[in-house]
């Protein structure tokens, strides 16, 4: 077995929360508000409900795989060539996802904090940190997540509390003003980015220690992350209004800039930025781990760590060329929804159907032989 580390239920829950919140903490409110306007919070609830279902489905699929990861299961089910082809597609999906997330961090830092800093310098620092984390092993990454999570939660809750004086409930009116189709389109962003991308956990489930409360804690972690995103969307509408929420590329960063308690507690948007970078970093690390481990399993390597640096060089270059600028990147985000649904829902459903069909055939063979 390439990975010898073991995760506790608590450690998995922390990683799931970071994965669900991830980049959504900063970019989801504007994407949903652009579609649903003042009804974006309704889109959030619908998307979260559907997301809980897909998260449960991913968990159940992981249980059926047993000690096998997604890559190992593909080859066992479909054979060397067909299974290898599907596995390569998933590895490419992980690779592009990593590059897109790194680009999001780079664009944010160079537009909001360090405009004079070259984008490549930011990417290089992120890639080095990810290589370091993945090379240290899955268990080490999870333990570090346990250390960061309490501070992450306190900063997030504090931001929500400090924004209470800025709420304007009239900005939620008129309800259903954009119509049901707009609300459903907005819910797709919630369904796809935070929840469908949990498919990467199929590379991690085999290394989680058995616990009877595993499913319960996993679903509670998913629910916590989903509620955080829904609450953030609601607060964005209450503070900025639907139009400004849709206008700002980083709506949650904009609302954090409005925190002002007695003209003393102000300029706390940096705390939100730190939270976003930490959660996105962990999401990238999980995808990077899935990419490295899956590649090693696909090519029957003895140690996945030898791939960390060469893959990091590929990611560093791809993150820079994946988009010419932030405007182009934001304009193409809607296409990524389709890709997420394809890899997290359609392909796993097809694989499950194929596995079920073959299992039924095996059960029928002894009966026919007796006759």
WOKANOR-V703431 format. One record per run of one state. SS is the DSSP state (alpha for helix, beta for strand, coil for the rest). FROM is the first residue (numbers start at 1). TO is the last residue. Records with the same first field share a line. If there is no record, write none. Layout:
SS = FROM-TO + FROM-TO
//
This chain:
coil = 1-6 + 8-8 + 22-23 + 66-69 + 79-79 + 113-118 + 137-137 + 163-163 + 167-168 + 173-179 + 204-204 + 209-213 + 241-241 + 248-250 + 257-259 + 262-264 + 267-268 + 299-303 + 322-325 + 332-332 + 371-371
beta = 7-7 + 208-208 + 260-261 + 265-266
alpha = 9-21 + 24-65 + 70-78 + 80-112 + 119-136 + 138-162 + 164-166 + 169-172 + 180-203 + 205-207 + 214-240 + 242-247 + 251-256 + 269-298 + 304-321 + 326-331 + 333-370
//
